[in-house]
């Protein structure tokens, strides 16, 4: 399997809606990802196997030195092959190049090993309000 990674890659709404639905186990939506990413994101990384989208991560930011990982997703058939780790690595490189000093992530408990061990994040004190 040869995967290529692209910072601020050309996003096809249909392909990303399908990948997101598979990864987060919900029905395929009609999100206008292009508009959302252009409006709110520092960047994003697309993982491609040939011309097929097999991975994605979004990076929102505060306009300064803080960036935030969102929507990390890898096609089921490509999981456990380093695709997710490579997505985060490419996202970190894009953030660093943009002058960010911090990359934040929050995640569900079952992803702790992925983010801490495979990707190199470390635990910090944080808070959350459910709206």
N, C-alpha and C positions, 0 to 999 in steps of 0.2 A: 504494500500500500504506500503510494507516494502522495504526501499531503503538502500543499503549499499554503503559506500564511500571508495575508495581505492586510496591512494597517489601512483603515479607511477604505476597505474594498467596496466594490460595486454591489450593493445589496438589492436583491430581487425580493420584493415584498412577499410574493407567494412562497418562494423557497424558504425564506426565514420564518414565515408563519407556520409552515409545515414542520420545520426543524424544531421550533419552539414548542409546538403542540406535542411532538414526540418526546422531547426532553422533559417537559414539565407536566406531561400526561393530562392534557386538556384538549378540548375540541379545537380544530384549526380555526384561528381567528382571521380577522380582516384588518389587522393593524397596519397602518401606513408607516412602516419602519423607516423608510427613507426620510420622510418629513420629521419624524421623532428624533432620529439620529442627527440630522442636520441642525435641528433646533436646540438640542439639549446635551449633545455629547462632545467631549474632546476628541474622541475617536472610537473605533471599534476594530475588531480583528475578525476576519473571515478565514476559515480553513476550507480549502478546496481539495477535493480528490477529482482530478481532471476538471470538469466544469460543474461538478456537483458540490453544493454547500454541505459540509459535514461537521462544521463547528463554527461557533460564534461567541464573542464576548463584547459587551458594550462597556464603554468607559465614560461615565458622567464626570463632571468636575465643577469646582467652585469658581472657575475663572482665574484662579491663582495657583497655589502650590499643592492643593489636595485633589486627588482623583479617586473615583469610586467604581469598583467592579460591579457590573450588573449582568444578569441574563447569561451567565456562562452555560453553554449547552454544546453537547457533542452527540452526533448521531449514534444510536445504540450500537450499530455494527462496528463503529470505530472506537468505542470506549476501551479503556485499559490498554491503550497503545501509545500513550504520551501526548495525545492530541490536546487534551485540556490543559496540560502543563505547558505545552508550546503556545497555546492561545494566551495564557496568562503571561508568559515570558515576553511574547510579542507586544502585549498590551503595556507591560512595564517599560519596555524599550520605547514605545511611542510616547508614554507619559514622561519619561526621563528627557527625551528629545524636546518635548514641549515645555520643559522647565519645571515640571512638577517635582515635589520633594517627598510626597507621601502618596501611597496607593492603599486605599482602604477596601475591605471586603467584609460583608456579613454573610452568614450561611447557616444552613441547617446542620445540626449536630453530626449527622452521618457523613458530612463533607469535611469534617475537621482534619482528618488525615491528609486528604487531598490538598487543602489550602495550606496547612502548616508544614507537612512533611515534603510533599511533592513540589509545592510552589514557593515555599520559603516565607510565608507570612508568619507573624508572631502575635501572640495574644496581647491584647491591650484592654484597658477599662473602657467600656462604651455603654451607651444607653439607647433605649428605644421606646417610643410611645406608639402603641397601636391606634390608628385613627379609624 
